[in-house]
Amino acid sequence: MIAAMLRGLELPLELTDLPVPLANKNEVLVRLKAAALNKRDYWITKGKYPGLTFPSIPGSDGVGIIGSREVIINPGLDWGNRPDQFSPEFRIIGMPEFGTLSQWIKIPLTNIYDKPAHLNWIEAAALPVCGVTAYRAMFTRGRARPMDKMLVTGIGGGVATFALLFGVALGMEVWVTSSADHKIDLAVQHGAKGGVNYSSAEWAKDLSATAGRFDLVIDGAGGNDFAKLPQVMNAGGRMVIYGGTRGEIDGLSPQRIFWKQLDVLGSTMGSPEDFKSMLDFVNQYRIKPIISHVFSLREINAAMTVLAKGEQFGKICIEIPGD
Amino acid sequence: MIAAMLRGLELPLELTDLPVPLANKNEVLVRLKAAALNKRDYWITKGKYPGLTFPSIPGSDGVGIIGSREVIINPGLDWGNRPDQFSPEFRIIGMPEFGTLSQWIKIPLTNIYDKPAHLNWIEAAALPVCGVTAYRAMFTRGRARPMDKMLVTGIGGGVATFALLFGVALGMEVWVTSSADHKIDLAVQHGAKGGVNYSSAEWAKDLSATAGRFDLVIDGAGGNDFAKLPQVMNAGGRMVIYGGTRGEIDGLSPQRIFWKQLDVLGSTMGSPEDFKSMLDFVNQYRIKPIISHVFSLREINAAMTVLAKGEQFGKICIEIPGD
């Protein structure tokens, strides 16, 4: 089989011919049809991820067939029994286990679900990591309700665009922030009410003046802009953190947090229940993921370059070639 | 009747003879037997509180009699119907409404509860503001469970000492921080397992090495030490903020918050349900509040001086003289 192999840090991925893996007990073999990239895949090539092993096949998002059954893979392994946190053994396929940038993958049977019927292979491949992360952040942690007003910061990345789609589907009023005006325009085309460019020092005041106050924020950035968010929140609001691309938060007011009785809630990936609920939600509301780019597995390094630049709006998907 | 009146900022309280108030519809008159001070009373004399009006009678904690019924007063007015947040009309007796440093007070009947029978007047007067604040922070917001390990920062203040007592009563393992070693010793005498002095730059590491990690933190300080708390938390832990005496939080890591799936939860005072539940808890576990000082109402300015210095461990209580 063909797979994209990473032999060490800072190296391009290398298309390699490997033997098809052998499934162990309680595992199945999936003939992959499509995969998708995540920021995680970029961090792994830069060595900024714990527990790296080489050679390795990256890729955490995958869809394919088992015989004639069309399936989607939950990329989380060994979450454990507690809904509020994962076990110390929790990990995501694609490192250290071989991932989805490959024609075949072996995977525990319990990680296999039916592919949503309204999605093609590329669309379905966009779902797993970012779909479950957005779902857990918004619903399991953030307790999103249809009448809530939601702010999604840094629109464009996978989790943020799913949060936008889920919120719009649910009938929420959704606003966005970005450092790129054209991403705000794209978000509005996908149902956002509006947005502000956070390059302006006055973005929080501008947002309040335009949009009013929010019940729910979905943030993957952190940084000093996070400290401005409490001022745009309604009392009882929830601010969910699923990432920290802009680093440490300075200048956070405890007074705003306790007086408004805000919840600041960390969220990472999702439990098996979250994954199942995410698929149910996607099926019920016939959610169509936003696809930014599609590459063949043979063009994987071009795809990784787009990922590194972070200019996508939605997911970067990979077609896996037939035999 | 005699009452302690505040005629303006930075002035001492003035014992004044006033007519007994008249109860309006749905109000009752309480003949007060004891009151207690809160940091709020100090901030009011310094003008650091919104909506100040003069002249005014401070005091938010009060117990007394209605005929022969021994009662305790819920100091929160017009919380509203939502358990997760108070209404815009919410306020606490003692500003602008006349408070408990007085022989008589008029109060809505719905704010009246039976005084816990196992407490004397002074002990019962210590309960209302700090008891309900600690209860909501720990239970309603922080979801405290008997098997949790809890850290109470800045032990000595009213809310912190109630959190200690509630946790010890429930069988929790409770640790404390303070800038004063003798307050840590006092906390241990009241059932804490141990504590660290946060004057040391290494307090968080020292605490982890001694105590392990925590499921729940009750913090009234904020400031830069708050940013060290995530490293002493277990995954799925809750960090409740009920105050911010040390100001803005710098250097907070979003990675620690999302990876450990922490909850940072603001909490202020409590709803009528919280007040009722706090009294039930105090009765069930026969909690005895920690009393730091007792003054007569005639010595109110000496009491205010102790409050201003912040050297108390537990509550500063006020005996209200008879006619």
Interface residues (C-beta under 8 A of the other chain):
Chain A: R82 D84 Q85 F86 R141 D219 A221 G222 G223 F226 A227 A235 G236 I241 Y242 G243 G244 G247 E248 I249 D250 G251 L252 S253 P254 Q255 R256 I257 F258 W259 K260 Q261 L262 D263 V264 L265 G266 S267 T268
Chain B: R82 D84 Q85 F86 R141 D219 A221 G222 G223 F226 A227 A235 G236 I241 Y242 G243 G244 G247 E248 I249 D250 G251 L252 S253 P254 Q255 R256 I257 F258 W259 K260 Q261 L262 D263 V264 L265 G266 S267 T268
